[in-house]
Amino acid sequence: METTYTKKISVICPIYQEQRFISQFLDSIIAQDYPKENMEVFLIDGMSTDGTRDIVKSYMQKYTFFKLLDNPMHTVPFALNNGIRHATGEVVIRLDAHCKYPNNYFSTLVAQLFKLNADNVGGVWHTIPANGTTEALAVAIGSSHPFGVGGSDHKIGATEVKEVDTVPFGCYRKEVFDKIGLFDEELTRNQDDEFNARLINHGGKIYLIPSVVIDYTARENLSKMRKMYYQYGLFKPLVNKKLGSPATIRQFFPSLFCLGLIMGLFMSIFIPYFAYLYLGIIALYLILGIAIGLQSATKYRRASLTIMMPYTFLNIHLSYGFGYLKGLYKVLTKQSFQVKLSR
């Protein structure tokens, strides 16, 4: 691992209205065991007005490796590309300010990047609630459960190093961006998924490193969670169009679920016997949600999770599903997809 410490790394992180999280985030970077003389950290700000910029500037006075860039376009891919264009390191590490990273995060990922001869490596999420409310806990559980998000390894966990289709907050060889281009600035959401799929299409290798665990803070309420998953679904059809094919099969299930609810209700009106099948499927869905809710209620000693969990799963699936259908309509009618940064 000693040899990788000599690699200069460029860390890039889009930020916007981060007053609540930014100090904890910057402290986790300062605590990294990677040599500070071999790193630069670009914080690309969407013109925050909540004091975020002042906090960053106060850190910059003491730690010269922190650098503040502007993001006047207010979108994540524009921020990432601005950071990459300024990067001078052999390795580019993309971070999110709403996370806490282990002290060996940079050193472990850089070592694995070269050990595996990979193009991109990343860790797994440990999803934590934004606060102590039952609603925030339900959002965190739902966002990391297979019933909520499917078989996404970095969200539900893994036990061994494995080749995957995407990782959160990738650690890339800088040369990758010279070979296949930057992040697609039309994709306010899912830009990582599109880039990683493009990387794989060009013969690149992406690995998940389960020993690297990122504390990821979930949205604090269902309203913000719904907006996030709606946008994830909204941009998927555009990603598929750009790639020429879907990157994964699991992305279709929420939209099929939404269509099934609508078409099933319609068919039940005209075909009475179909109503039994329709109600049976809904009952099975609710039973599964309640069963997970009971497990969660026992684990966290909160009885209300028994009802909150099926409601949370329903919100995830409907938000993503209807977002996907709206995105498909936008692709077919050639409408704009621009959405600004939000949290």
N, C-alpha and C positions, 0 to 999 in steps of 0.2 A: 504493500500500500504506500510505502514511502515514496516510490517513484511518481505516483499520481499527485502528490502534494506539490510537485513542481509545475503542474499544469495550471495555467492561468484560467480562471473561471469568470464568466460574466453572468451575473444573476439579474433577471428581469422580472419586474412585478408591477402589473397595472394596479393603481389604487384610485379610490374615489370615496370621499366622505368617510374616512376610516378612523375618525377620532377615537372611537371606542376600542379599536383593535390594534392600531398602528404601533404603539409603544411596546406591547407584548411581542408583536411580530419582529420589530427591529431588535429587540433584546435577544430573541431566539437566533437571529443572524449573528449578532455579536458573540454569542456563546458557542458558535460553531468552532470545531477543532481544526478547521482548515486555515492555513496561514493567511493572515489578513493581507499581507503584501502581494499575494497571488490571487486576489479577488477584487472585483468591482461590482457594486450593487446599484442597479438603475431602478428607481421608483418613478413610474410614469403616471403622472396624476391627471385625472380628468377635470382639472380646474376646481378642486374642492373648496368649499366655503365654510367648512365647519371647524377649522383649526388644524386640519391634517397637515397642511403645508408648513405651518409654523413648527409643529412637532418634528417633522422630518428635518427642517432646517436646523433645529436645535441639536439634533443628532449629528448632522453634517459638520457642525463646528468642532465636534470632538473626534469623529470618525470619518476620515477623508475618503474611505472607499464607498460611502453612500453618495449617490448623485441623483439629483431631482430633474426629471424631464417633464415637459408638458404634453398633454393629450387633448388638444382642442377639439378633436373629432368625437370625444366621449365614448369611444368604443374599445373593447378589449383587443381585437386583432390589430387595430391601428397602434395601440400602446405597445403591444408585443413587438411589432415590426419596428417601431421607433427605437425600442431598446436594443433589438438585434442589430440595427444599423449602427448604433453607437458601440456595440460590443467589440472588444479587442481580444477576448480570451479564446482558447482552443475549445472550450466547453461552454455551452449556454444552458443555464438552469432557469426554468420558468417557475415562479412561485405565486401563491395567493396569500394576500394579507390576512385572511380570516382563518389562518392555520397556525399551529405551533409545531415546530420541527425539532426532532432530536438533535443533540449536539454533534453527532457524527453524520448528519444528513448529507452534507456536501461531500465529505471524504469518502463515505461508503458508496454513494452513487457514482462518483467519478471513478473510483476503483473498479466497480462492477462494469461500468461502461467500457473500459478498456480490457478488462479480464474476459468479458463475454464477446468482445469484438462487436459490440452492439452499436446501433445508431441512436437509440433512445432507451433510457431506463427510468423507472419510477417506483415509488413505494405504494403502500396500501393505506386506506383511510381508516382511522378510528373516529367514527362520527359521534360528536358529543352535542348535547343540547345547548342552545344559546343562553338559556336561563333555567330557573328551577320550576317553571310551570309544567303542568301535565301536558299542555298543548305542545310546548317546545320539545319535551321528551318524546312525545308521539311522533313528531316530525323527524327527530333524529333516528328513532327506531325504524320508521317506515322507509327512510332514505338509505338505510343500510341493510334491509332485509330482502332476501331473494323474492319474496312475494310482492314486494314493492318495486324493486329495480331490476329483477331478473338476475341473470348469471354474470353480472359485471364483477370480475375478480377483485379489482381494487376497492370496490365498495363493500362487498360481502366478506372479503378476506381470502387468503390463500396460505398454503403451508410450505410451498417450495418455489424456488426460482423457476419461472416458466415464461415461454414466449406468448405474448398476448397481442391483441389488436390495438390497445390504447392503454395509457397510464395517465394518472393525474400529474400535472405540473412536471413535465418531462425534463430529463437531463440529457441534452443533445450534444453530439459533436457539432461544432460550429460549421464544419464543411457541408453538413446536410443542407443547410439553408442556401448555400451556394449552388448545390446540385439540383434541388427541386423547387427552390423559391421560398418565399415567406408565407406567413399565415394569410389566408384569404380574408380580405377586409370587408367583404360583403356578408360574412358570417359573424354576426354579433354574438351568437351562441354556436356551440359545437365546432368552433374553429380548431380545437385540439384534435377532435375525432377526424375531421376532414384531413388535417395535415398528416396525422399518423396513418390514415388509410392511403394517402398519396405516397407517403414514405414506404409503406409496405409494397405498394404497386410498383415502386422503383427498386424493389429488391432489398429494402431496409429491414432491420431486425429490431424489435421492441421487446424488452423483458421487464417483468414485474419482479421486484425484490421484496419479498414479504417481511424480511427482517427490519426494513425501514418503515416505520409506522408514523403517520402524520395525524396529529389531532386536528380534525376538520370540524369547525363549528357550523352546524346546520342552521337553516333559517329559523327565526324565533317564533313564527306563527304560521298557521295554515294559509293565510292570505298571501304571504310572501313565497311560501312553498309552491302554491298553485301557479303564481306568476312565473316562477323559475321553470317548473316542469312544462308549463304551456310553451314557453320560449324554446326549451329543449326540443319539444315535439315540432314546433313551428318551423325550425330551421333544418330538421332532418331531411325532408324532401329536397330542399335546395342542395344539401350535401350530397344526396344520392344522385341528383342531376349532374353535379360537377364531377363526381367520381365515375358516373356511367353505370353504377350498380349500387345496391345497398351494402354497407359495410358489415352489418349484422342482421340476423333474422329477428332477434328479440325486439327490435324497434317497432315491429308491426303489431305486436299483441295488444297494446293499449288502444290503437285506432280500430282494430278488429273488434275489441271489446265494446267500444263506443257504438260502432255500426251494429253490432249484435244487439245491444240494448234497444236501439231505435227500430231496427228491422224486426226484431223479435216481438216488440210490442205491437207493431203494425200487423204482423202475421197472426198474432194471437187474437186480434179483433175479428179477423176473417176466417181463421181456422181454429175453432175452439180447443181441439185436442192439443194444438201446438202450445197453447197457454200453459199446460202442465209441464212441458219440457222447458219452456221459458222460465217459469217460476222455480222449477227445480234447479236450473243453472244459477239463478240469482241466489237461491237458498244456499247452494253449495259455496258460492263466493262469500256470502255472509258468514257461513259456518267456519270457513277457513280463516277469515278475518277475525272472528270472535275467538277462535282457538289460539291464534297468535296473540290476541289481546289478553287472554287468560294467562298465557305464559309470561307475557310482559308484566301483567298486573302482579303476578306472584313474585317475579324476579325483582321488580322495583317497589313492591308493596304499595301499589296505587290501583285501587279497584276500578277507578274510572277509565283506565287504559283498556279494559275489556270492551268498552264501547268506542273509545277514541281510536283504537287501532283500525278496525274495519272502516271507520269514517275517513281516517287518514289515507289508507290504501285507495279508497274510492276516489279521493281528491287527487292523488298522484296519477292514477290511471286515466281518469276523465280529463284532467288538465293536459297531460301529455297526448292522450288520444285525440282530443278535439284540436289541440295545437297542431298535431301532425296533419289532420284532415284540412285545417285552414292553410297550412303550409303547402299541401298538395294542390289546393285550389289556387294559391298564389303562383305556384310554378306553372300550372296549366294556363293561367290568365296573364302571366308575365308581369306580376305586380312587384313592387319594391318590398324588401324585407328589413329595411333599416330600423333598428331598435337601439336606443342609447343605453349607456351604462346605468345600472340600478342595483340596489341592494335591499 
